[in-house]
Amino acid sequence: MDNRSAAEGVYRAIVEAAQRLAQFPELGRPGRLPGMRELAVARLPYLIVYEADRQAVTILAAFHTSRDLARALRERRP
């Protein structure tokens, strides 16, 4: 992004969405890969991909929706 203010707004929106997961880990939908969940960032073309269990929420990545998400996630897996 060339516009610093716009980039900061996107960053804040992603962080705020991610912070809600601490209280509401089931907020997102089931993910494209087993065991993962996805949370759409309101009014922006971004998804937060995460895993949640009774103890913790682990954010794996935030992706622009134009990406091939399933492929990108498979490439990140060990």
PyMOL commands that set and color helices and strands:
alter all, ss='L'
color gray80, all
select helices_A, chain A and resi 4-23+69-76
alter helices_A, ss='H'
color red, helices_A
select strands_A, chain A and resi 29-30+37-40+46-52+57-64
alter strands_A, ss='S'
color yellow, strands_A
deselect
rebuild
show_as cartoon
